[in-house]
Amino acid sequence: MPLEIAAGTYPNQPDPIPTIGTAALLLTTADLTRDEALVVVRAVYQTGQDLLAAGSPQGAQVSVANARRGLTVPLHDGAEEGLALLEHAKPR
């Protein structure tokens, strides 16, 4: 999928750079419960956001807004619900 490396991501990189990217997927079976899926979504997109951002420039791009980008498989119902809740949550 097309991506852009934001200006200033790396030293001596004053301009954005168009690039391509791949999505990382966390897959499960339908046996995962709704509540378990909600916990995973919150761990990745809410409580784990600072850790992802600190880990790498790519980790900083992981967001609820990008969660469905490039997705070619259906989301677990609980994951879909969790993302919808986070999309409509008030900023902290």
Backbone as XML, in Angstrom:
<?xml version="1.0"?>
<chain id="A" units="angstrom">
  <residue number="1" name="MET">
    <atom name="N" x="0.835" y="-1.162" z="0.000"/>
    <atom name="CA" x="0.000" y="0.000" z="0.000"/>
    <atom name="C" x="0.890" y="1.238" z="0.000"/>
  </residue>
  <residue number="2" name="PRO">
    <atom name="N" x="0.451" y="2.320" z="-0.622"/>
    <atom name="CA" x="1.272" y="3.527" z="-0.640"/>
    <atom name="C" x="1.339" y="4.172" z="0.740"/>
  </residue>
  <residue number="3" name="LEU">
    <atom name="N" x="2.521" y="4.588" z="1.110"/>
    <atom name="CA" x="2.743" y="5.278" z="2.382"/>
    <atom name="C" x="3.669" y="6.453" z="2.147"/>
  </residue>
  <residue number="4" name="GLU">
    <atom name="N" x="3.811" y="7.266" z="3.167"/>
    <atom name="CA" x="4.732" y="8.388" z="3.108"/>
    <atom name="C" x="5.532" y="8.430" z="4.398"/>
  </residue>
  <residue number="5" name="ILE">
    <atom name="N" x="6.836" y="8.523" z="4.274"/>
    <atom name="CA" x="7.686" y="8.705" z="5.450"/>
    <atom name="C" x="7.671" y="10.197" z="5.744"/>
  </residue>
  <residue number="6" name="ALA">
    <atom name="N" x="7.158" y="10.574" z="6.887"/>
    <atom name="CA" x="6.985" y="11.985" z="7.232"/>
    <atom name="C" x="8.326" y="12.710" z="7.272"/>
  </residue>
  <residue number="7" name="ALA">
    <atom name="N" x="8.310" y="13.974" z="6.880"/>
    <atom name="CA" x="9.511" y="14.808" z="6.947"/>
    <atom name="C" x="10.043" y="14.803" z="8.371"/>
  </residue>
  <residue number="8" name="GLY">
    <atom name="N" x="11.359" y="14.703" z="8.500"/>
    <atom name="CA" x="11.978" y="14.734" z="9.823"/>
    <atom name="C" x="11.968" y="13.418" z="10.567"/>
  </residue>
  <residue number="9" name="THR">
    <atom name="N" x="11.487" y="12.357" z="9.938"/>
    <atom name="CA" x="11.492" y="11.055" z="10.599"/>
    <atom name="C" x="12.917" y="10.606" z="10.885"/>
  </residue>
  <residue number="10" name="TYR">
    <atom name="N" x="13.796" y="10.877" z="9.965"/>
    <atom name="CA" x="15.204" y="10.495" z="10.096"/>
    <atom name="C" x="16.086" y="11.739" z="9.988"/>
  </residue>
  <residue number="11" name="PRO">
    <atom name="N" x="17.288" y="11.684" z="10.544"/>
    <atom name="CA" x="18.205" y="12.825" z="10.428"/>
    <atom name="C" x="18.458" y="13.176" z="8.950"/>
  </residue>
  <residue number="12" name="ASN">
    <atom name="N" x="18.588" y="14.456" z="8.682"/>
    <atom name="CA" x="18.858" y="14.963" z="7.324"/>
    <atom name="C" x="17.782" y="14.578" z="6.311"/>
  </residue>
  <residue number="13" name="GLN">
    <atom name="N" x="16.541" y="14.448" z="6.773"/>
    <atom name="CA" x="15.425" y="14.120" z="5.885"/>
    <atom name="C" x="14.369" y="15.222" z="6.036"/>
  </residue>
  <residue number="14" name="PRO">
    <atom name="N" x="14.570" y="16.368" z="5.365"/>
    <atom name="CA" x="13.666" y="17.497" z="5.554"/>
    <atom name="C" x="12.326" y="17.361" z="4.839"/>
  </residue>
  <residue number="15" name="ASP">
    <atom name="N" x="12.235" y="16.482" z="3.857"/>
    <atom name="CA" x="11.014" y="16.356" z="3.063"/>
    <atom name="C" x="10.380" y="14.985" z="3.245"/>
  </residue>
  <residue number="16" name="PRO">
    <atom name="N" x="9.048" y="14.907" z="3.052"/>
    <atom name="CA" x="8.404" y="13.590" z="3.072"/>
    <atom name="C" x="8.894" y="12.746" z="1.896"/>
  </residue>
  <residue number="17" name="ILE">
    <atom name="N" x="8.886" y="11.438" z="2.094"/>
    <atom name="CA" x="9.348" y="10.517" z="1.052"/>
    <atom name="C" x="8.236" y="9.513" z="0.759"/>
  </residue>
  <residue number="18" name="PRO">
    <atom name="N" x="7.738" y="9.476" z="-0.481"/>
    <atom name="CA" x="6.749" y="8.453" z="-0.823"/>
    <atom name="C" x="7.414" y="7.078" z="-0.842"/>
  </residue>
  <residue number="19" name="THR">
    <atom name="N" x="6.697" y="6.096" z="-0.343"/>
    <atom name="CA" x="7.235" y="4.738" z="-0.283"/>
    <atom name="C" x="6.071" y="3.751" z="-0.345"/>
  </residue>
  <residue number="20" name="ILE">
    <atom name="N" x="6.363" y="2.499" z="-0.177"/>
    <atom name="CA" x="5.316" y="1.482" z="-0.074"/>
    <atom name="C" x="5.444" y="0.823" z="1.293"/>
  </residue>
  <residue number="21" name="GLY">
    <atom name="N" x="4.372" y="0.261" z="1.755"/>
    <atom name="CA" x="4.399" y="-0.408" z="3.044"/>
    <atom name="C" x="3.573" y="-1.672" z="3.015"/>
  </residue>
  <residue number="22" name="THR">
    <atom name="N" x="3.775" y="-2.480" z="4.008"/>
    <atom name="CA" x="2.979" y="-3.688" z="4.178"/>
    <atom name="C" x="2.318" y="-3.629" z="5.544"/>
  </residue>
  <residue number="23" name="ALA">
    <atom name="N" x="1.203" y="-4.273" z="5.666"/>
    <atom name="CA" x="0.479" y="-4.298" z="6.930"/>
    <atom name="C" x="0.868" y="-5.535" z="7.725"/>
  </residue>
  <residue number="24" name="ALA">
    <atom name="N" x="0.940" y="-5.374" z="9.018"/>
    <atom name="CA" x="1.132" y="-6.516" z="9.911"/>
    <atom name="C" x="-0.244" y="-6.945" z="10.399"/>
  </residue>
  <residue number="25" name="LEU">
    <atom name="N" x="-0.494" y="-8.220" z="10.392"/>
    <atom name="CA" x="-1.793" y="-8.733" z="10.808"/>
    <atom name="C" x="-1.660" y="-9.602" z="12.043"/>
  </residue>
  <residue number="26" name="LEU">
    <atom name="N" x="-2.597" y="-9.475" z="12.929"/>
    <atom name="CA" x="-2.725" y="-10.366" z="14.071"/>
    <atom name="C" x="-3.995" y="-11.167" z="13.814"/>
  </residue>
  <residue number="27" name="LEU">
    <atom name="N" x="-3.839" y="-12.439" z="13.539"/>
    <atom name="CA" x="-4.968" y="-13.286" z="13.152"/>
    <atom name="C" x="-5.399" y="-14.182" z="14.299"/>
  </residue>
  <residue number="28" name="THR">
    <atom name="N" x="-6.667" y="-14.567" z="14.270"/>
    <atom name="CA" x="-7.231" y="-15.459" z="15.273"/>
    <atom name="C" x="-8.298" y="-16.324" z="14.612"/>
  </residue>
  <residue number="29" name="THR">
    <atom name="N" x="-8.903" y="-17.156" z="15.413"/>
    <atom name="CA" x="-10.046" y="-17.943" z="14.945"/>
    <atom name="C" x="-11.315" y="-17.335" z="15.524"/>
  </residue>
  <residue number="30" name="ALA">
    <atom name="N" x="-12.436" y="-17.823" z="15.072"/>
    <atom name="CA" x="-13.716" y="-17.348" z="15.588"/>
    <atom name="C" x="-13.917" y="-17.752" z="17.048"/>
  </residue>
  <residue number="31" name="ASP">
    <atom name="N" x="-13.064" y="-18.640" z="17.567"/>
    <atom name="CA" x="-13.181" y="-19.072" z="18.964"/>
    <atom name="C" x="-12.792" y="-17.977" z="19.957"/>
  </residue>
  <residue number="32" name="LEU">
    <atom name="N" x="-12.035" y="-16.982" z="19.508"/>
    <atom name="CA" x="-11.681" y="-15.876" z="20.394"/>
    <atom name="C" x="-12.964" y="-15.164" z="20.798"/>
  </residue>
  <residue number="33" name="THR">
    <atom name="N" x="-13.120" y="-14.899" z="22.082"/>
    <atom name="CA" x="-14.353" y="-14.254" z="22.530"/>
    <atom name="C" x="-14.335" y="-12.763" z="22.213"/>
  </residue>
  <residue number="34" name="ARG">
    <atom name="N" x="-15.504" y="-12.172" z="22.247"/>
    <atom name="CA" x="-15.638" y="-10.735" z="22.045"/>
    <atom name="C" x="-14.779" y="-9.981" z="23.037"/>
  </residue>
  <residue number="35" name="ASP">
    <atom name="N" x="-14.864" y="-10.354" z="24.312"/>
    <atom name="CA" x="-14.102" y="-9.664" z="25.355"/>
    <atom name="C" x="-12.596" y="-9.801" z="25.145"/>
  </residue>
  <residue number="36" name="GLU">
    <atom name="N" x="-12.151" y="-10.981" z="24.725"/>
    <atom name="CA" x="-10.718" y="-11.166" z="24.451"/>
    <atom name="C" x="-10.265" y="-10.275" z="23.291"/>
  </residue>
  <residue number="37" name="ALA">
    <atom name="N" x="-11.088" y="-10.192" z="22.260"/>
    <atom name="CA" x="-10.753" y="-9.333" z="21.119"/>
    <atom name="C" x="-10.696" y="-7.869" z="21.540"/>
  </residue>
  <residue number="38" name="LEU">
    <atom name="N" x="-11.605" y="-7.446" z="22.395"/>
    <atom name="CA" x="-11.592" y="-6.064" z="22.892"/>
    <atom name="C" x="-10.312" y="-5.774" z="23.667"/>
  </residue>
  <residue number="39" name="VAL">
    <atom name="N" x="-9.864" y="-6.730" z="24.468"/>
    <atom name="CA" x="-8.622" y="-6.558" z="25.235"/>
    <atom name="C" x="-7.438" y="-6.380" z="24.284"/>
  </residue>
  <residue number="40" name="VAL">
    <atom name="N" x="-7.376" y="-7.189" z="23.242"/>
    <atom name="CA" x="-6.270" y="-7.093" z="22.285"/>
    <atom name="C" x="-6.294" y="-5.740" z="21.573"/>
  </residue>
  <residue number="41" name="VAL">
    <atom name="N" x="-7.459" y="-5.316" z="21.122"/>
    <atom name="CA" x="-7.571" y="-4.024" z="20.426"/>
    <atom name="C" x="-7.135" y="-2.885" z="21.337"/>
  </residue>
  <residue number="42" name="ARG">
    <atom name="N" x="-7.595" y="-2.904" z="22.575"/>
    <atom name="CA" x="-7.192" y="-1.839" z="23.513"/>
    <atom name="C" x="-5.691" y="-1.885" z="23.790"/>
  </residue>
  <residue number="43" name="ALA">
    <atom name="N" x="-5.138" y="-3.083" z="23.903"/>
    <atom name="CA" x="-3.702" y="-3.215" z="24.182"/>
    <atom name="C" x="-2.857" y="-2.645" z="23.044"/>
  </residue>
  <residue number="44" name="VAL">
    <atom name="N" x="-3.276" y="-2.861" z="21.824"/>
    <atom name="CA" x="-2.503" y="-2.374" z="20.677"/>
    <atom name="C" x="-2.755" y="-0.895" z="20.419"/>
  </residue>
  <residue number="45" name="TYR">
    <atom name="N" x="-4.018" y="-0.495" z="20.382"/>
    <atom name="CA" x="-4.355" y="0.843" z="19.902"/>
    <atom name="C" x="-4.592" y="1.878" z="20.997"/>
  </residue>
  <residue number="46" name="GLN">
    <atom name="N" x="-4.581" y="1.465" z="22.243"/>
    <atom name="CA" x="-4.807" y="2.429" z="23.316"/>
    <atom name="C" x="-3.637" y="2.414" z="24.288"/>
  </residue>
  <residue number="47" name="THR">
    <atom name="N" x="-3.528" y="1.395" z="25.100"/>
    <atom name="CA" x="-2.476" y="1.378" z="26.124"/>
    <atom name="C" x="-1.090" y="1.132" z="25.549"/>
  </residue>
  <residue number="48" name="GLY">
    <atom name="N" x="-0.977" y="0.464" z="24.418"/>
    <atom name="CA" x="0.330" y="0.166" z="23.845"/>
    <atom name="C" x="0.838" y="1.198" z="22.857"/>
  </residue>
  <residue number="49" name="GLN">
    <atom name="N" x="0.069" y="2.238" z="22.601"/>
    <atom name="CA" x="0.431" y="3.228" z="21.587"/>
    <atom name="C" x="1.776" y="3.894" z="21.864"/>
  </residue>
  <residue number="50" name="ASP">
    <atom name="N" x="2.034" y="4.270" z="23.106"/>
    <atom name="CA" x="3.305" y="4.918" z="23.447"/>
    <atom name="C" x="4.485" y="3.975" z="23.229"/>
  </residue>
  <residue number="51" name="LEU">
    <atom name="N" x="4.313" y="2.709" z="23.574"/>
    <atom name="CA" x="5.390" y="1.734" z="23.366"/>
    <atom name="C" x="5.681" y="1.537" z="21.881"/>
  </residue>
  <residue number="52" name="LEU">
    <atom name="N" x="4.645" y="1.455" z="21.088"/>
    <atom name="CA" x="4.839" y="1.294" z="19.646"/>
    <atom name="C" x="5.566" y="2.499" z="19.061"/>
  </residue>
  <residue number="53" name="ALA">
    <atom name="N" x="5.152" y="3.690" z="19.461"/>
    <atom name="CA" x="5.766" y="4.913" z="18.945"/>
    <atom name="C" x="7.222" y="5.026" z="19.366"/>
  </residue>
  <residue number="54" name="ALA">
    <atom name="N" x="7.538" y="4.591" z="20.570"/>
    <atom name="CA" x="8.916" y="4.665" z="21.058"/>
    <atom name="C" x="9.807" y="3.625" z="20.390"/>
  </residue>
  <residue number="55" name="GLY">
    <atom name="N" x="9.217" y="2.567" z="19.879"/>
    <atom name="CA" x="9.995" y="1.477" z="19.299"/>
    <atom name="C" x="10.587" y="1.778" z="17.943"/>
  </residue>
  <residue number="56" name="SER">
    <atom name="N" x="9.845" y="2.515" z="17.113"/>
    <atom name="CA" x="10.337" y="2.808" z="15.767"/>
    <atom name="C" x="9.427" y="3.837" z="15.107"/>
  </residue>
  <residue number="57" name="PRO">
    <atom name="N" x="9.918" y="4.488" z="14.054"/>
    <atom name="CA" x="9.040" y="5.392" z="13.306"/>
    <atom name="C" x="7.817" y="4.661" z="12.742"/>
  </residue>
  <residue number="58" name="GLN">
    <atom name="N" x="7.998" y="3.402" z="12.351"/>
    <atom name="CA" x="6.870" y="2.633" z="11.833"/>
    <atom name="C" x="5.839" y="2.384" z="12.927"/>
  </residue>
  <residue number="59" name="GLY">
    <atom name="N" x="6.307" y="2.107" z="14.129"/>
    <atom name="CA" x="5.392" y="1.884" z="15.243"/>
    <atom name="C" x="4.555" y="3.104" z="15.548"/>
  </residue>
  <residue number="60" name="ALA">
    <atom name="N" x="5.126" y="4.283" z="15.325"/>
    <atom name="CA" x="4.387" y="5.521" z="15.564"/>
    <atom name="C" x="3.230" y="5.693" z="14.587"/>
  </residue>
  <residue number="61" name="GLN">
    <atom name="N" x="3.250" y="4.979" z="13.482"/>
    <atom name="CA" x="2.179" y="5.083" z="12.490"/>
    <atom name="C" x="1.018" y="4.127" z="12.762"/>
  </residue>
  <residue number="62" name="VAL">
    <atom name="N" x="1.177" y="3.240" z="13.720"/>
    <atom name="CA" x="0.092" y="2.322" z="14.070"/>
    <atom name="C" x="-0.989" y="3.133" z="14.774"/>
  </residue>
  <residue number="63" name="SER">
    <atom name="N" x="-2.183" y="3.129" z="14.207"/>
    <atom name="CA" x="-3.264" y="3.925" z="14.780"/>
    <atom name="C" x="-4.612" y="3.317" z="14.425"/>
  </residue>
  <residue number="64" name="VAL">
    <atom name="N" x="-5.617" y="3.710" z="15.171"/>
    <atom name="CA" x="-6.979" y="3.271" z="14.875"/>
    <atom name="C" x="-7.368" y="3.727" z="13.468"/>
  </residue>
  <residue number="65" name="ALA">
    <atom name="N" x="-6.933" y="4.922" z="13.091"/>
    <atom name="CA" x="-7.265" y="5.456" z="11.767"/>
    <atom name="C" x="-6.709" y="4.585" z="10.644"/>
  </residue>
  <residue number="66" name="ASN">
    <atom name="N" x="-5.599" y="3.906" z="10.897"/>
    <atom name="CA" x="-4.980" y="3.047" z="9.879"/>
    <atom name="C" x="-5.289" y="1.567" z="10.065"/>
  </residue>
  <residue number="67" name="ALA">
    <atom name="N" x="-6.059" y="1.220" z="11.062"/>
    <atom name="CA" x="-6.254" y="-0.189" z="11.429"/>
    <atom name="C" x="-6.827" y="-1.044" z="10.303"/>
  </residue>
  <residue number="68" name="ARG">
    <atom name="N" x="-7.684" y="-0.477" z="9.490"/>
    <atom name="CA" x="-8.332" y="-1.261" z="8.433"/>
    <atom name="C" x="-7.655" y="-1.089" z="7.069"/>
  </residue>
  <residue number="69" name="ARG">
    <atom name="N" x="-6.647" y="-0.263" z="7.017"/>
    <atom name="CA" x="-5.993" y="0.057" z="5.743"/>
    <atom name="C" x="-5.309" y="-1.187" z="5.162"/>
  </residue>
  <residue number="70" name="GLY">
    <atom name="N" x="-5.646" y="-1.513" z="3.929"/>
    <atom name="CA" x="-5.049" y="-2.656" z="3.248"/>
    <atom name="C" x="-5.585" y="-4.001" z="3.705"/>
  </residue>
  <residue number="71" name="LEU">
    <atom name="N" x="-6.589" y="-4.002" z="4.554"/>
    <atom name="CA" x="-7.126" y="-5.244" z="5.104"/>
    <atom name="C" x="-7.915" y="-6.002" z="4.040"/>
  </residue>
  <residue number="72" name="THR">
    <atom name="N" x="-7.618" y="-7.285" z="3.884"/>
    <atom name="CA" x="-8.317" y="-8.104" z="2.892"/>
    <atom name="C" x="-9.062" y="-9.276" z="3.520"/>
  </residue>
  <residue number="73" name="VAL">
    <atom name="N" x="-9.045" y="-9.356" z="4.837"/>
    <atom name="CA" x="-9.787" y="-10.396" z="5.552"/>
    <atom name="C" x="-10.741" y="-9.707" z="6.518"/>
  </residue>
  <residue number="74" name="PRO">
    <atom name="N" x="-11.849" y="-10.367" z="6.864"/>
    <atom name="CA" x="-12.795" y="-9.728" z="7.780"/>
    <atom name="C" x="-12.233" y="-9.630" z="9.195"/>
  </residue>
  <residue number="75" name="LEU">
    <atom name="N" x="-12.621" y="-8.575" z="9.882"/>
    <atom name="CA" x="-12.235" y="-8.419" z="11.279"/>
    <atom name="C" x="-13.124" y="-9.271" z="12.173"/>
  </residue>
  <residue number="76" name="HIS">
    <atom name="N" x="-12.583" y="-9.741" z="13.267"/>
    <atom name="CA" x="-13.365" y="-10.404" z="14.308"/>
    <atom name="C" x="-14.405" y="-9.392" z="14.792"/>
  </residue>
  <residue number="77" name="ASP">
    <atom name="N" x="-15.607" y="-9.845" z="15.088"/>
    <atom name="CA" x="-16.661" y="-8.928" z="15.534"/>
    <atom name="C" x="-16.228" y="-8.103" z="16.745"/>
  </residue>
  <residue number="78" name="GLY">
    <atom name="N" x="-15.517" y="-8.724" z="17.673"/>
    <atom name="CA" x="-15.045" y="-8.004" z="18.858"/>
    <atom name="C" x="-13.996" y="-6.962" z="18.511"/>
  </residue>
  <residue number="79" name="ALA">
    <atom name="N" x="-13.138" y="-7.261" z="17.544"/>
    <atom name="CA" x="-12.136" y="-6.284" z="17.101"/>
    <atom name="C" x="-12.814" y="-5.111" z="16.406"/>
  </residue>
  <residue number="80" name="GLU">
    <atom name="N" x="-13.802" y="-5.397" z="15.593"/>
    <atom name="CA" x="-14.560" y="-4.334" z="14.918"/>
    <atom name="C" x="-15.232" y="-3.429" z="15.949"/>
  </residue>
  <residue number="81" name="GLU">
    <atom name="N" x="-15.824" y="-4.039" z="16.949"/>
    <atom name="CA" x="-16.475" y="-3.263" z="18.013"/>
    <atom name="C" x="-15.453" y="-2.414" z="18.772"/>
  </residue>
  <residue number="82" name="GLY">
    <atom name="N" x="-14.314" y="-3.009" z="19.092"/>
    <atom name="CA" x="-13.277" y="-2.280" z="19.816"/>
    <atom name="C" x="-12.748" y="-1.093" z="19.037"/>
  </residue>
  <residue number="83" name="LEU">
    <atom name="N" x="-12.519" y="-1.267" z="17.749"/>
    <atom name="CA" x="-12.054" y="-0.155" z="16.917"/>
    <atom name="C" x="-13.109" y="0.945" z="16.840"/>
  </residue>
  <residue number="84" name="ALA">
    <atom name="N" x="-14.370" y="0.551" z="16.691"/>
    <atom name="CA" x="-15.448" y="1.546" z="16.636"/>
    <atom name="C" x="-15.524" y="2.339" z="17.940"/>
  </residue>
  <residue number="85" name="LEU">
    <atom name="N" x="-15.365" y="1.658" z="19.066"/>
    <atom name="CA" x="-15.385" y="2.361" z="20.356"/>
    <atom name="C" x="-14.236" y="3.358" z="20.455"/>
  </residue>
  <residue number="86" name="LEU">
    <atom name="N" x="-13.051" y="2.962" z="20.027"/>
    <atom name="CA" x="-11.894" y="3.855" z="20.088"/>
    <atom name="C" x="-12.023" y="5.015" z="19.103"/>
  </residue>
  <residue number="87" name="GLU">
    <atom name="N" x="-12.637" y="4.771" z="17.956"/>
    <atom name="CA" x="-12.834" y="5.845" z="16.974"/>
    <atom name="C" x="-13.741" y="6.940" z="17.521"/>
  </residue>
  <residue number="88" name="HIS">
    <atom name="N" x="-14.669" y="6.566" z="18.364"/>
    <atom name="CA" x="-15.631" y="7.529" z="18.896"/>
    <atom name="C" x="-15.310" y="7.981" z="20.314"/>
  </residue>
  <residue number="89" name="ALA">
    <atom name="N" x="-14.183" y="7.519" z="20.861"/>
    <atom name="CA" x="-13.787" y="7.905" z="22.226"/>
    <atom name="C" x="-13.295" y="9.343" z="22.237"/>
  </residue>
  <residue number="90" name="LYS">
    <atom name="N" x="-13.528" y="10.000" z="23.346"/>
    <atom name="CA" x="-13.026" y="11.364" z="23.511"/>
    <atom name="C" x="-11.534" y="11.305" z="23.799"/>
  </residue>
  <residue number="91" name="PRO">
    <atom name="N" x="-10.753" y="12.224" z="23.221"/>
    <atom name="CA" x="-9.310" y="12.245" z="23.508"/>
    <atom name="C" x="-9.046" y="12.443" z="24.987"/>
  </residue>
  <residue number="92" name="ARG">
    <atom name="N" x="-7.939" y="11.784" z="25.454"/>
    <atom name="CA" x="-7.594" y="11.907" z="26.866"/>
    <atom name="C" x="-6.786" y="13.146" z="27.123"/>
  </residue>
</chain>
